[in-house]
């Protein structure tokens, strides 16, 4: 007696789906001879006829309906295929050609529900979850326009965690997704309007960067909270909900990884923050264990080319997906869809898209972007695509892949090289002209806002196994003393350039408050933790830099020209290390002029004459020198602004005399701002 086919149709979803007093199951295993659903704890399971699914030989899909399956039910698949590939049975024994497999589509993995210890991963069950039981509160939220984005990248595992008494509890412990809610008000106040966590799907081990995912539909259990430990988190979640005029959650709706992720996204939206998840579709693993999707259906004569989901090619220690298979493409596209639709996320960052392209995934990328744009056109799709023809990532199909935004290294490399040269001292040669090319729209990009810009990110400033990749900007600015005036002022110039340039800026966690250490995903590397205490009370320069960054982000949000397309780098003064550029809104105006200086002496008495695009009064709306030991009463600037006359200069029709602070950035605008 095999499983009932009641409620099974051609559109039955993959995985486990609660429906009409039970659940349907659907799994792809074309080489398998038998597929069973092992319920209620697969340890000790032996295949039973009533648990067997029914195969559709045309699709290789196995299906069945089981009554009385409820939310929280545990299951795994037991698959019998051909001999030649070892599996592990319900008694822990290795078997040739058969064994337990976790559902590749499982929305959640066993984590000791409700208050018992979990089995050791990877020997864990999947959890059946109700898809729509979380009571969302974000119906009024509207994500930012793509060109308005200011993104903050963070890693859940080491970002922030404090107990109810304010004590840092990150040491030796992976921080949780719900720990990060304590920083949402801080991030909203900073002015960023989107956060981009590193990947948080299930991977092998307790901690990691997240780029070696194994169970792509399941949130990483070590980033989530057991039911027995939920009490203080429930208090915090409900306090935040109530402060926004929302009803509190009962505990049962915060149990489980799925609802904890949903609660996080929900709160982000209530605080005006979009969530851009980070996914890895260029490979899966490292740790592709015996119960994973690797060789899922136990094929005959297993080899690198018949592992169902994968090719015989490797990348980053894992296996590359077989993009030519329709079921694999659907698996990945539905995974992205889950984040955007089920989890209400506002965009996706796609890791190393160039690898997907190299391994035969061009058509997959087009299918992916076209599907997601149809389902949720307001969701931003960001491609990390480093190939020579980078514009192909953001061109629309059929000529391109169809992502909205693509990584650019022009500002990153231009600014970092400029700061490194300036660190050579006042007499060093600094190629300011490099900045002119860096600020312009990347070659062949349809629009400047499609460039994704950063000067620090998780790759660049990562300390992994002693592999020091690139220094944080304060160390780059002054290796001997990252708190010196030289380091502080040059770091302000770097941040100021990023936040006044065209494109979408991304900040990496800690960058906003002058963090100078490399970072690590290892919770035992406590010397590399973000130093929140320095920002809060122990380091004035950190709080000054945070204020500088905050005010400049809000200036970007108040001055539409800084989020617009056009730029004219009209002045490059190599001798004095000064660059000036003009930003404006086409057809409207709202003109802005930005002055960047890496000169180690100030210009006083309005002795530096600079071209301006329009005559009349210009407000000095931002001066970085004010933030050095804030409020710097000795700041060099132009209080009251200036009046440009009709004497042309630097290719502009007008000009005026200005003061320029040493290692400073100034912003002049026709309007004080929105």
Number of C-alpha atoms within 10 A of each C-alpha: 9 14 20 18 15 12 14 15 9 5 6 15 15 20 18 27 21 20 16 11 10 16 21 25 23 22 21 24 23 20 20 22 15 19 28 25 27 25 17 16 16 23 18 10 18 12 18 12 11 13 21 23 25 19 21 12 10 7 11 16 19 22 29 25 25 20 15 13 21 17 16 18 18 23 24 26 25 29 27 24 23 19 16 16 22 18 25 19 23 19 12 14 11 15 16 17 21 27 27 29 32 22 31 22 21 23 22 26 29 25 25 16 17 14 11 11 12 16 13 9 17 20 20 22 30 28 25 23 21 17 14 9 10 18 14 15 17 17 9 7 15 13 20 18 10 19 20 21 23 24 24 26 22 21 25 23 29 28 23 25 24 14 12 10 6 8 9 13 14 21 16 12 16 24 25 23 25 22 24 19 22 16 13 20 15 12 20 16 14 20 22 24 24 26 25 21 22 21 25 27 22 24 29 19 11 16 18 20 20 24 24 25 28 26 25 26 24 24 24 27 22 21 22 23 22 21 18 13 10 15 13 10 20 19 15 16 21 17 15 20 19 13 12 13 10 15 13 16 18 10 14 11 15 23 20 25 24 25 23 23 18 20 25 20 23 26 21 24 25 22 20 21 28 28 28 26 22 22 24 20 24 26 26 27 23 18 18 20 16 20 24 19 21 22 25 29 29 29 24 15 10 15 13 13 13 20 20 23 23 23 19 13 14 18 15 13 12 20 24 23 27 25 25 14 14 10 17 18 22 15 18 20 19 19 17 26 20 15 21 22 14 13 21 20 24 26 26 23 24 20 20 18 25 19 20 23 19 11 18 15 21 20 17 22 25 19 17 22 21 17 16 23 16 9 13 15 14 16 23 24 24 25 25 20 24 17 15 8 11 21 26 20 30 26 19 17 17 10 12 17 25 23 29 21 28 29 23 22 16 22 29 18 16 21 25 22 18 22 24 18 19 25 20 13 14 15 10 10 14 24 18 24 18 17 21 19 14 19 23 20 22 23 11 13 19 14 19 24 26 25 28 24 25 24 25 22 20 19 12 16 22 23 21 15 7 7 9 13 13 17 19 26 29 27 23 23 29 23 17 11 15 21 20 15 16 21 25 25 25 30 27 26 23 26 24 25 20 22 25 25 26 29 34 24 25 23 24 20 20 24 25 22 23 28 24 23 22 21 26 24 22 21 21 15 14 15 13 18 22 22 20 17 11 16 21 11 10 12 16 15 21 25 21 22 27 20 17 25 24 19 18 23 21 16 21 19 20 15 24 20 25 28 26 20 21 18 22 14 18 19 20 20 13 14 12 15 21 21 21 23 22 24 27 22 18 12 6 8 13 18 22 27 26 22 21 25 23 28 23 19 14 16 16 15 12 15 12 13 13 20 25 30 21 18 17 15 16 23 19 22 21 21 23 26 25 19 23 20 16 16 11 12 11 10 19 20 25 22 12 11 16 18 18 21 17 17 13 18 17 16 12 17 16 20 24 22 18 19 18 28 26 21 27 28 29 23 23 23 23 20 17 15 15 8
